[in-house]
Amino acid sequence: MRTLSLILSFLFLLCAGFASAQVKMVDGKLDAIKPGSKINTEFTYDNMGVGKFKAEEEYVNKKKKEYNEKEAGRGDRWAESWVADRKNRFEPAFNNLLGKHADLNPGAYPDAEYTLVVNTHFTEPGFNVGVWRSNAYINATAKIVETKNRDKVVAEFTLNKMPGRDVSGYDFDTGERIEEAYAKAGKELGQLMKKKMK
């Protein structure tokens, strides 16, 4: 009975964590954005905090040192992946689900009329050590601007506590957990945009 109680408590906390994810449109209108159209997407990571670190650089330096002390070169490879995963994993995952749920064609289209700028200002990498885990999540802002006139903001959004984890629980890789957070963010933003584009 006690085991069942513990399992139910864990599932409740897990669901509560996912329920806290929020995407909101804080300004503007999407009347000008038409379903099926191309939208240029750009991703920035300005002033991003990571976990308990206010500055990403502090986090990267700590992890890099720890990994290099365990195995020469491992920390250097990890630091390279930390940055490379953005273009290789996170941004494509976001674009894929944004496009699917908003009925748009997002990507690197510098000639598109509108550009969606997503700035991640906080990343919680989470962890998975088998018997204990904590989900990754990201906090970000997104704004749609006219590509040729970046001062002309069409709409602004906040994306808070977008969770990332593998459903099967085998997400031991930090990049995999964070990739799922970007996929969730793309999905949530896409669903909201589709409602607002009517």
N, C-alpha and C positions, 0 to 999 in steps of 0.2 A: 504493500500500500504506500509505503514511504517513497519507494522508487517511482511509482506512478505520480505521486504528488510532485516530486522533483522534476519529472519530465514535463508535466503540465505547466509548472511554474516557468521552466525554461522556454517552452513554446509561447507562453503568454508574453514573456519579456522579448522574445524574438519578434513576435508580431507587433508589439508596441513600438519596437525600434523601427520597423518598416513603416508603420503607420505615421511616423513623425516626418516622413519625407514630404516636402512641400514645394510646389512650383506656383508662382504667382505672377500675374501681369500687373506691374505697378504703374505703368504709364503708357499712353498711346493707343493706337487702333491698328488693326491689321486689314483694313478695307483694301489697301493697295496691293496686298500680297495675294496672288491668285494660285489656286491649287494647280499642281503640275508644273509650276514655274521653277526655274533655276534660282538658287540663292547661294551667294558666295559665303563660305564660312571661314572664320579666322579664330584661332584659339590663343589666348594669352594666359600668363601665369604670374602676373604682376603682384608683388607684395604678398606672395603666398606663404601662409603658415603651414607647417606639417606636424601633426600630432601635438606634442607639448611644446614644440619649437615655434617661436614667432616668425623665424626666418627659415626658408627652405634650405639655405646654404648651411646652417647649423646642423640640421638633420642629416643632410647628405654627407657632410664632413665626419660626423659621428659614426654613421653606418659604414662609410668607406674605411675608416680607421679600424673599426671592429672586425670587418670582414678580412681586411689585409693582414691583421694580426693572427687570424685563424689560418689563413692560406694566402701566400704571396700572390698579388694580382687579382684576387677575388673581389676585393673592394673596388678596384679600378673598373673591373668589368661590370659590377653592380651599378656604379655611378653612371657609366655609359648607358646602361639599359634604362636607368631611371629617367633619363632624358629622351632616349630613342623611343621608349614605349608610347610617348605622346603621339608622335606621327604614325608609328607602326600599329598601335593598338587602341589607345583611348579615343583619339579623334575620329578614326574610321567607325568605331563602335557607336559613338554619338551620332555621327552623320547617318549611319545605316538606319538606326531606329527613328531618328528625327524624320528622315525621308519617308519611311514606311508609315508612320503614324500621322504625319502632317500632310501627306500627299504632296510632298515637295521633292525637288532634286537638289539636295545640298552637296557642296563640295568646293573645290578650288576653281571658282569661276570669277576671276577678277573683272570680267566684262558684264557680269550680271547687274541688274539695276539696283539690287539690294544686297547688303552684307550683314550677316549675323556674326557679331563679335561675342565670344564666350570667354569670360575671364574667371579662372578658378582661383579663388582667394584663400581656400583652405582645403587641405587633403588630410584625412585620417586614413593611414595605410592599413590599419587593423592588423590582425595576426591570426594564425592558425597553427597550433602546435599539437593538433590531434585531439587531446582530451580537453582543451580549452581554446576558445576562439573569440575574436571580436571582429565585427564586420568593418570593412572599409566604408568611407563615405566622402563625398565632396560637397562643398558649398561654392556656388558660383553666381555670377550675374551674366545676363545675356541681353544684348541690345541689337535691334535691327536699325541700320542706318542706310542712307542713300550712299551707294558706292562712290559716286563722284563728288559727293558733298557730305563728308563724315560728320559735320556739325548738325546735319538734319537727322534727328533721331525719330524713327517711326514708332518704335515700341521698346519697352524695357521690361525685363523679367528678373525675378530672383529664383534661384534653385537651391534649396536648403536641405541638408542631410539626405542627399541622394545615395542610397545604400548600395554596396557592392559585395556580393558573395556568390559563390557557386552553390546552386541548390543541393547538389550531391555532397557538399562539404569537403571536397578535395582541392580547395583553392589555397594550397600552401604557398603559392607564388604571389608576392605582393602585387605584381603587375596584373595578374588575373583578377584579383579582387577589385583593384582600382578600375580596370577595364569595365567590369560589370557596373560600377558606379556611373561611369560615363554612358553606358548603354541605357541605364535606368533614367539618367538625366535627359538623354535624347528622346526616349519614349515619352516621358512625362511632359516635356516641353512640346513635343509633336502633337500629343493629344490636346493640350490646351490651345495650341495655335490653330488646330483644325476647327475647334469650336468657335474661335474668334474670327476666323476668316470668312464667315458667312455674311 
